Amino acid sequence: MADGKKLSSLDASFLYLETPEMPMHVGSMAIFRLPDDYKGDFFEDFKAMIVSRLHIAPILKARLEKAPLDIDHPTWVEDDQFDIDRHIFRASLPAPRDRATLERIVGWMHAKLLNRARPLWEFYVFEGMKDNEVGLYSKMHHAAIDGGAGAALTNMIYDISPIPRKVEPPTGGTKPGQEPRDIAANLLDSYQQLFSQPLEASAAAKNLQLPRTGKSDIGSILFDNAMYQIESAVRFAGNIPTMVKSVSDVLGKISDPKSRESLASMVSPPTMLNKTISSERSFAGVSISLSRSKALAKLAGGKLNDVVLALASGVVRRYLLQYGTLPAKSLTAAVPISLREEGNTEANNQVFGMICSIATNIADPKARLEAIIAQSTKSKEMSHPLRALMPQVSNISMLGAPIIVQILALLYSRSDLSDVLPPAANITVSNVPGPRQTLYAAGAELLHIFPVSISTHGQALNITVQSYRDQLDFGFIVGANIIPHVQVMCDMLPEEFAALEAAYAPPASDIKGAAE
């Protein structure tokens, strides 16, 4: 990352939207078990392992370099003062040193902003837990990573055997910066390539890359932005047929009466979960069986995501019923959808989302899951035409936008507008696929990896799940002023899972007849 890499508009938006009440980092709470005969220092062993593998993930040594006056997006540059001791910490866990205590501390730590003067990530190692367990809380800014890139980072940290694999050190030198005459020559070559190809059919036009100075002075920023605007215009022109088709598909679906009914179901009712959040967080985690969840999905004729949505729906329904605040209209969930192609491990964000009704107005668990399967299918159909548009709109750049967006985000946060505006969605539910094999770090076996995601104004509750081995690890994160102890809600999930399994179990008479 010697040359520097400017953030995309989508990546940079996570910086601009961040306020003290709404940190924009994601993380996890991992639980390890040390071998019974372990004699080393896990913290030092883990830190040494990360140091030896930093070159695999250059983003871990990259800091932000702001543009003058915030007129353009910042750039990732290599931190020439990088110090691993500012990123990996030995943390202490008070008595009784159990997972519940760790979860409370993770909630408290997740509310703290990362230091933008350094690379935007931190690891905290909690040793001395019961049953020879070790806790690892990690957080990394969402500007640098999404769920897909996080899975790639997981592959960098973990091994598939207790003996850490040997990772070869980096080879080769850094790429020298371009001189002005080289930039000018490359610019002429790029224009010659552009105009020597038919615009509408040229892959070269769609993938045109004009030269950049990569520098942070205002003259270089203006030049680089001009080059970007030319590239964007060329790519926009090259993608017009695809965009026209997408817009046509969207208009066609909107004009369909059945689709209008689907759109109506995506309108979110106001609830106690859709208020302005404070700068405090409450976190809790819970695990259920992956294979049994997949079996449920198969019986219902749906996908694993549908079962995850049904469990989230059941939990939220139970909680709101306890307080007598369950709306008559079904709640909705914002569901992120990855645009990352298989094999793409770039440390950036490639994601968009859909809104799905989660049938909280249906009491019967079986009928609720079936309704969610139908609704999620419709939501996917409605959002599918937008997938082709996202690469075009997710990287729109305008000089001066960074400071404007930051001012608007702060104004929104301070004005409590989310208390009065209708919510875009009631909760956020995300499912991140993970490895099926057992993983290790510095010789310790990974038992669980609970995601710790983002709470926002107007959507206080985020439920993110990651699969690992034969389990689904759920992470509940919420603004603590909305739900002070989210563990209460988390404890409802195994009960909801049992109710859903019971709803699909064969009648007792059938079981008895089969036995005879």
C-alpha positions in Angstrom: 0.0 0.0 0.0 3.0 2.2 -0.6 1.2 4.3 -3.3 -1.9 5.0 -1.3 -5.4 4.0 -2.2 -8.3 6.4 -2.1 -11.5 5.2 -0.3 -14.5 4.5 -2.4 -17.6 6.6 -1.7 -19.2 3.6 0.0 -16.2 2.9 2.2 -15.8 6.6 3.1 -19.5 7.0 4.0 -18.8 4.9 7.1 -16.3 7.5 8.2 -18.6 10.4 7.5 -21.7 8.9 9.2 -19.7 8.1 12.4 -20.5 10.2 15.5 -19.7 9.6 19.2 -23.1 8.0 19.6 -22.8 5.9 16.4 -19.4 4.2 16.0 -19.0 2.6 12.6 -16.7 -0.3 13.4 -17.6 -4.0 13.4 -16.0 -6.8 15.3 -16.3 -10.2 17.0 -16.0 -11.9 20.4 -14.1 -15.1 19.9 -13.8 -17.8 22.5 -10.8 -20.1 22.5 -9.7 -23.1 24.6 -6.1 -23.6 25.4 -4.7 -27.2 25.5 -4.5 -28.7 28.9 -0.7 -28.9 28.7 -0.3 -25.4 27.4 2.8 -23.7 29.0 3.3 -20.6 26.9 2.1 -17.0 27.1 -1.0 -17.0 24.7 -1.0 -13.2 24.5 2.6 -13.0 23.4 2.3 -16.0 21.1 -0.8 -14.6 19.4 0.8 -11.1 19.0 3.9 -12.7 17.4 1.8 -14.7 15.0 -0.1 -11.6 13.9 3.1 -9.7 13.4 4.5 -12.4 11.2 1.4 -12.3 9.0 0.7 -8.6 8.7 1.9 -8.5 5.1 -1.0 -10.8 4.1 -3.5 -8.0 5.0 -1.9 -4.7 4.2 -5.0 -2.8 5.5 -3.8 -3.7 9.0 -0.8 -1.3 8.6 -2.7 1.4 6.7 -3.9 4.7 8.3 -6.1 7.4 6.9 -4.6 10.5 5.2 -7.2 13.2 4.9 -7.6 15.5 1.9 -7.0 19.2 2.6 -10.1 20.8 4.0 -11.9 17.5 3.5 -12.6 18.3 -0.1 -12.3 14.7 -1.2 -12.3 11.2 0.2 -9.3 10.2 2.4 -6.6 7.8 1.3 -5.2 4.7 2.8 -1.5 5.1 3.3 1.1 2.9 5.0 1.6 4.0 8.6 5.4 4.6 8.9 5.0 4.7 12.7 3.1 1.5 13.0 3.4 -0.1 16.4 1.8 -3.5 17.1 1.5 -2.6 20.8 -1.0 0.1 20.0 -3.3 -2.5 18.4 -3.1 -5.7 20.4 -3.7 -5.4 24.1 -3.7 -7.7 27.1 -7.0 -7.0 28.9 -8.2 -8.0 32.3 -11.5 -9.7 33.1 -12.9 -9.2 36.7 -14.5 -12.0 38.7 -16.2 -14.3 38.0 -14.3 -14.2 34.7 -17.1 -15.9 32.8 -18.6 -15.3 29.3 -21.4 -13.1 30.7 -18.8 -10.7 32.2 -16.9 -10.7 28.9 -20.1 -9.9 27.0 -20.7 -6.9 29.2 -17.2 -5.6 28.8 -17.4 -6.1 25.0 -20.6 -4.1 24.9 -18.8 -1.3 26.8 -15.7 -1.4 24.6 -17.6 -1.6 21.4 -19.1 1.9 22.1 -15.6 3.5 22.0 -14.4 5.1 18.8 -11.2 4.0 17.1 -8.3 6.4 16.9 -8.2 7.7 13.3 -4.5 8.7 13.7 -3.6 5.0 13.6 -4.7 2.0 11.5 -8.4 1.4 12.4 -8.3 -1.9 14.3 -7.7 -3.3 17.8 -7.5 -6.7 19.4 -8.1 -7.3 23.2 -7.0 -10.7 24.7 -8.8 -11.8 27.9 -6.9 -14.6 29.6 -7.7 -16.5 32.8 -11.3 -17.4 32.0 -13.0 -20.6 33.3 -12.4 -24.0 31.7 -9.0 -22.8 30.3 -10.8 -20.4 27.9 -9.4 -17.2 26.4 -11.6 -14.4 25.0 -10.6 -12.3 22.0 -12.5 -9.1 21.3 -11.6 -7.5 17.9 -12.9 -4.5 16.2 -12.1 -2.9 12.8 -13.6 0.1 11.1 -16.3 -0.7 8.5 -14.6 1.7 6.1 -11.9 -1.0 5.8 -13.9 -4.1 5.7 -17.3 -5.9 5.2 -18.4 -9.4 6.0 -16.8 -10.9 3.0 -13.5 -9.3 3.6 -13.8 -10.2 7.2 -13.9 -13.8 6.3 -10.7 -13.3 4.3 -9.1 -11.7 7.3 -10.2 -14.7 9.4 -8.3 -17.0 7.0 -5.2 -14.8 7.7 -5.5 -15.1 11.5 -6.5 -18.7 12.0 -5.0 -22.1 11.1 -6.6 -25.5 10.5 -4.3 -27.3 13.0 -3.0 -26.5 16.5 0.5 -26.0 15.0 0.6 -22.6 13.3 1.5 -22.7 9.7 4.6 -21.0 8.4 3.9 -17.9 6.4 6.6 -16.7 4.1 7.8 -13.1 4.6 7.0 -10.6 1.8 9.5 -10.4 -1.1 10.3 -7.6 -3.4 10.6 -3.9 -2.9 8.0 -1.1 -3.0 6.8 0.4 -6.2 8.4 3.8 -6.8 6.1 6.8 -7.1 5.5 8.2 -10.6 7.2 11.3 -11.8 5.1 14.1 -13.5 6.5 13.1 -16.9 5.5 9.5 -16.4 2.0 10.6 -15.3 1.6 12.7 -18.5 2.9 9.8 -20.7 0.4 7.4 -19.1 -2.4 9.9 -19.5 -1.7 10.1 -23.2 -1.6 6.3 -23.5 -4.9 6.0 -21.7 -6.6 8.5 -24.0 -5.2 6.8 -27.1 -6.5 3.5 -25.8 -9.9 5.0 -25.1 -10.5 6.6 -28.4 -9.1 3.7 -30.4 -12.0 1.5 -29.2 -15.8 1.6 -29.8 -17.2 3.3 -26.6 -20.3 1.3 -26.2 -18.7 -2.2 -26.5 -15.2 -1.6 -25.3 -14.2 -3.5 -22.2 -11.1 -1.2 -22.1 -13.5 1.8 -21.8 -15.5 0.2 -19.0 -12.3 -0.6 -17.1 -10.4 2.5 -18.0 -7.8 3.5 -15.4 -6.2 6.9 -15.8 -3.0 7.8 -14.0 -3.0 9.3 -10.5 -0.4 11.3 -8.6 -1.3 9.6 -5.3 -0.3 12.8 -3.5 -2.2 14.7 -0.9 -1.5 18.3 -1.8 -4.5 20.2 -3.1 -3.3 20.5 -6.7 -2.7 16.7 -6.9 -6.2 16.1 -5.3 -7.8 18.2 -8.0 -5.9 16.4 -10.7 -6.7 13.0 -9.4 -10.4 13.9 -8.9 -10.5 15.1 -12.5 -9.1 11.8 -13.7 -11.7 10.0 -11.6 -14.6 12.0 -13.1 -13.4 11.2 -16.6 -13.2 7.5 -15.7 -16.7 7.6 -14.1 -18.2 9.3 -17.1 -16.7 6.7 -19.5 -17.8 3.8 -17.3 -21.2 5.4 -16.9 -21.5 5.6 -20.7 -20.4 2.0 -21.1 -22.9 0.8 -18.6 -25.9 2.7 -19.9 -27.6 -0.4 -21.5 -27.3 -2.3 -18.2 -28.6 0.6 -16.2 -31.5 1.3 -18.6 -32.5 -2.4 -18.3 -32.3 -2.2 -14.5 -34.4 0.9 -14.3 -36.9 -0.6 -16.7 -37.2 -3.7 -14.6 -37.7 -1.6 -11.4 -40.4 0.5 -13.1 -42.1 -2.7 -14.4 -42.2 -4.2 -10.9 -43.5 -1.0 -9.4 -46.3 -0.8 -11.9 -47.4 -4.4 -11.1 -50.2 -4.5 -8.5 -48.7 -7.6 -6.8 -45.4 -5.8 -6.5 -47.1 -2.7 -5.0 -48.5 -5.0 -2.3 -44.9 -6.2 -1.6 -43.7 -2.7 -1.3 -46.5 -1.9 1.2 -45.4 -4.8 3.3 -41.9 -3.3 3.4 -43.2 -0.1 5.2 -41.9 -0.2 8.8 -44.1 0.6 11.7 -42.6 2.7 14.5 -41.5 0.8 17.6 -39.5 1.3 20.8 -36.5 -0.1 18.9 -36.5 2.8 16.4 -35.4 5.7 18.5 -32.2 7.8 18.9 -29.5 5.7 20.6 -27.0 6.8 23.2 -23.2 6.2 23.2 -23.5 3.0 25.3 -24.0 -0.5 24.0 -25.4 -3.8 25.4 -24.1 -7.1 23.8 -24.8 -10.8 24.2 -24.2 -13.9 22.2 -25.9 -17.3 21.9 -25.4 -20.5 19.7 -27.7 -23.0 18.1 -27.2 -26.0 15.8 -26.4 -25.3 12.1 -27.4 -28.7 10.9 -30.7 -28.6 12.7 -31.4 -25.0 11.3 -30.7 -26.3 7.8 -33.0 -29.2 8.4 -35.7 -26.8 9.4 -35.2 -24.7 6.3 -35.5 -27.8 4.1 -38.7 -28.9 5.8 -40.2 -25.4 5.3 -39.0 -25.1 1.7 -36.8 -22.1 2.4 -33.2 -21.2 3.0 -31.1 -20.9 6.1 -31.5 -17.1 5.9 -35.2 -17.5 6.2 -34.8 -19.5 9.5 -32.4 -16.8 10.8 -35.1 -14.2 10.0 -37.8 -16.3 11.6 -35.7 -16.7 14.8 -35.0 -12.9 14.9 -38.7 -12.3 14.3 -39.8 -14.6 17.1 -37.4 -13.1 19.6 -38.4 -9.5 18.8 -42.1 -10.5 18.9 -41.7 -12.1 22.4 -39.8 -9.1 23.7 -42.3 -6.4 22.5 -45.2 -8.5 23.7 -43.7 -8.5 27.2 -43.8 -4.7 27.1 -47.2 -4.5 25.4 -45.7 -2.6 22.4 -46.0 -5.1 19.5 -47.5 -3.2 16.5 -50.4 -4.8 14.6 -48.4 -4.4 11.4 -45.4 -6.7 10.9 -42.0 -5.4 11.6 -39.3 -5.3 8.9 -35.6 -6.2 8.8 -32.8 -4.6 6.8 -30.8 -7.6 5.3 -27.4 -6.9 3.8 -26.6 -8.7 0.6 -23.0 -9.2 -0.5 -21.9 -8.2 -4.0 -18.5 -9.8 -3.5 -17.5 -12.2 -6.2 -16.1 -15.6 -5.2 -12.4 -15.3 -4.5 -12.5 -11.5 -4.1 -10.6 -10.7 -0.8 -10.2 -7.0 -1.2 -10.4 -5.1 2.1 -13.4 -2.9 1.2 -17.2 -2.9 1.2 -19.1 -4.6 -1.6 -22.6 -4.8 -0.3 -26.1 -3.6 -0.7 -29.3 -4.6 1.1 -33.0 -5.3 1.0 -36.0 -4.7 3.3 -38.0 -7.7 4.3 -41.2 -8.1 6.3 -40.6 -10.6 9.2 -44.2 -11.5 10.0 -44.2 -10.4 13.7 -48.0 -10.1 13.4 -48.3 -13.9 13.1 -48.3 -15.9 16.4 -47.8 -19.4 15.0 -44.1 -20.2 14.5 -44.7 -22.4 11.4 -47.0 -19.9 9.7 -44.6 -17.1 10.5 -41.6 -18.9 8.9 -43.7 -19.7 5.8 -44.8 -16.1 5.6 -41.1 -15.0 5.9 -40.1 -17.4 3.1 -42.7 -15.8 0.8 -41.9 -12.3 1.8 -38.1 -12.7 1.4 -38.6 -14.2 -2.1 -40.6 -11.1 -3.1 -38.0 -8.8 -1.5 -35.2 -10.5 -3.4 -37.2 -10.1 -6.7 -37.8 -6.5 -6.0 -34.2 -5.7 -5.1 -32.6 -7.9 -7.8 -32.7 -5.2 -10.6 -30.9 -2.8 -8.2 -27.8 -5.0 -8.0 -26.5 -3.9 -11.4 -27.0 -0.2 -10.4 -25.1 -0.4 -7.1 -21.6 -0.4 -8.5 -22.5 2.8 -10.4 -24.0 4.7 -7.5 -21.8 3.4 -4.7 -18.8 5.3 -5.8 -20.2 8.7 -6.8 -17.6 11.3 -5.9 -18.1 15.1 -5.5 -15.5 17.6 -4.2 -16.6 18.9 -0.9 -19.0 16.1 -0.2 -17.0 14.7 2.8 -17.4 17.7 5.0 -21.1 18.3 4.0 -22.0 14.7 4.8 -20.3 14.8 8.2 -22.1 18.0 9.1 -25.5 16.4 8.1 -24.7 13.2 10.0 -23.9 15.2 13.2 -27.0 17.3 12.8 -29.1 14.2 12.4 -27.5 12.7 15.5 -28.0 15.8 17.7 -31.5 16.6 16.5 -33.1 13.3 17.5 -34.8 13.1 14.1 -35.0 9.3 14.3 -37.5 9.7 17.2 -40.0 11.3 14.8 -39.1 10.1 11.3 -40.5 6.7 10.1 -37.9 4.0 10.3 -36.5 2.6 7.1 -36.4 -0.8 8.8 -37.1 -1.9 12.4 -34.0 -4.1 12.9 -30.9 -5.3 11.1 -30.4 -9.0 10.5 -27.2 -10.3 8.8 -25.9 -13.8 8.2 -22.2 -14.3 7.4 -21.2 -17.8 6.3 -18.1 -19.1 8.0 -15.8 -22.1 7.9 -17.0 -25.6 8.7 -13.7 -27.0 9.9 -12.2 -26.4 13.4 -9.8 -23.4 13.5 -6.9 -22.6 15.8 -4.9 -19.5 16.7 -1.5 -19.7 18.3 -2.3 -23.3 19.3 -5.7 -22.5 20.9 -8.9 -24.1 19.6 -11.6 -21.7 18.4 -14.9 -22.5 20.1 -17.1 -19.6 19.1 -17.0 -16.4 17.1 -19.9 -14.1 18.0 -20.2 -11.1 15.6 -20.4 -7.6 17.1 -21.9 -5.3 14.6 -23.3 -1.7 14.4 -26.3 -0.1 16.1 -27.6 3.1 14.4 -30.1 5.8 15.2 -33.5 4.6 14.2 -32.4 0.9 14.1 -31.1 0.3 17.6 -31.0 -3.6 17.4 -28.6 -5.5 15.2 -28.6 -9.3 15.1 -25.7 -10.8 13.2 -25.0 -14.5 12.9 -21.9 -16.3 11.8 -21.7 -20.0 11.0 -18.8 -22.0 12.4 -18.4 -25.8 12.4 -21.9 -27.1 13.2 -23.2 -24.0 15.0 -24.7 -20.6 14.3 -23.2 -18.0 16.6 -25.6 -15.1 17.1 -24.4 -11.7 18.3 -27.0 -9.2 19.6 -25.9 -5.5 19.8 -28.2 -2.7 20.8 -28.2 0.9 22.1 -28.2 0.4 25.9 -30.6 3.3 26.4 -33.2 1.3 24.3 -32.5 -2.2 25.8 -30.2 -2.0 28.9 -29.7 -5.8 29.1 -30.0 -7.4 25.7 -29.1 -10.8 27.3 -32.8 -11.0 28.2 -33.7 -11.0 24.4 -30.7 -13.3 23.6 -32.0 -15.9 26.1 -35.3 -16.1 24.1 -33.6 -17.4 21.0 -33.1 -21.0 22.1 -36.7 -21.1 23.2 -37.8 -19.7 19.9 -35.7 -22.3 18.1 -37.3 -25.1 20.1 -40.8 -23.8 19.3 -40.0 -23.7 15.6 -38.6 -27.2 15.7 -41.7 -28.4 17.6 -43.9 -26.8 15.0 -42.3 -28.9 12.2 -42.0 -32.2 14.3 -44.3 -35.0 13.1 -47.4 -35.7 15.3 -46.8 -38.1 18.2 -49.3 -40.6 16.7 -47.2 -40.8 13.5 -44.1 -41.5 15.6 -45.9 -44.2 17.5 -47.2 -45.8 14.4 -43.8 -45.8 12.8 -42.3 -47.5 15.8 -45.0 -50.3 15.7 
